[in-house]
Amino acid sequence: MARTPLMAGNWKMHKDHLEAIQLVQQLVYHLDADDYQRTEIVVIPPFTALRSIQTLIDGDRLDIGLGAQNCHYEAAGAYTGEISPPMLAKLAVRYVVCGHSERRHVFGEDNETVNRKVRAVLAHGMRPILCVGETDEQREAGDAERIVGDQLQAGLEGVDDAQATEVVIAYEPVWAIGTGKTATPTDANDMCAFVRGGLAERFGEDVAQQIRVQYGGSVKPGNVAELMGRSDIDGALVGGASLTADDFAAICRYHRL
Ligand code: 13P
C-alpha cells in the first residue's frame, strides 16, 4: 500500500502569531490542488500561533494540517507552563512532535517521558511524530542503530496495533540538525529502513508498511528530491527551510524539482 508523503515544517521557536499568519498565506499561494493530492502538508508553529493559524485554515478552507511541537502527558492539572493534549485537540491539531532531539538534549526528556507523551497524544485522537536519532559521538562509536532502536521501542511502549498506523516516526540524526550537514540519501534511507524493520518486529510487516518514516536534518529544496526518491523515506521534518515560504513550498513540490 502506497504511503502518502508527509512534509512537516517544524518552526521551532520562530514566528509570532502575526508572522505565522503571513507565512502560511505565502505558503499556500505557491501550492495547488495537485500538491495537496500527492502530499500531506503540515505546519508546526509555536503554541502562541496555533489559534491564529487554525482560524486561517478554517476560514479559508486551506488543505494543510496543523501540528504542535510538544505537549504534556497529563490531560489537566497543576503543571504551570505546560500545554495538555486536549487543549491541542480542541484547536484541531492533527500532529504532535514527541521527543524532538532538542527536547531530549536541552530539556532532559528521557524515553519514558517521550513514551507517555506518545500515548497521551494517541489517547486524545491526534498523531504523534516520534523523533529518534543518534548524536555524532554515538554514530562514531558504531552505536547509531542501537540508540535509534532503543528510542523507537521505548517510545512505542504500550501502543497497540490499531493505533500504530496513526504514528509517524521521524529519523533525525542530531549531527544533521541545523548544521547544514545532511545524511547521505543512502545513510538516511538505511536508517529509515532499519526503523521500519523495528516497526515490523513490533507490529508485523503489514502494519510497518503503512507507517510513515520521515527524515529530518538540513532538508532543503536542493536535496529533498533525492531523499524522497529512496524506498523508505516517506517525507521530511523540516526546520530552517520551513521558515521561508518559497523553500518550504519547493520542498512540498519536490516531485516537480
Ligand atoms: P533543520 O532542518 O533546521 O536542520 O532542522 C531539522 C529539525 O530539527 C526538524 O525537526
Residues whose N, C-alpha, C, O or C-beta is under 5 A from the ligand:
A	BS01	13P	N10 A176 I177 G178 T179 G216 G217 S218 V219 L237 V238 G239 G240 A241
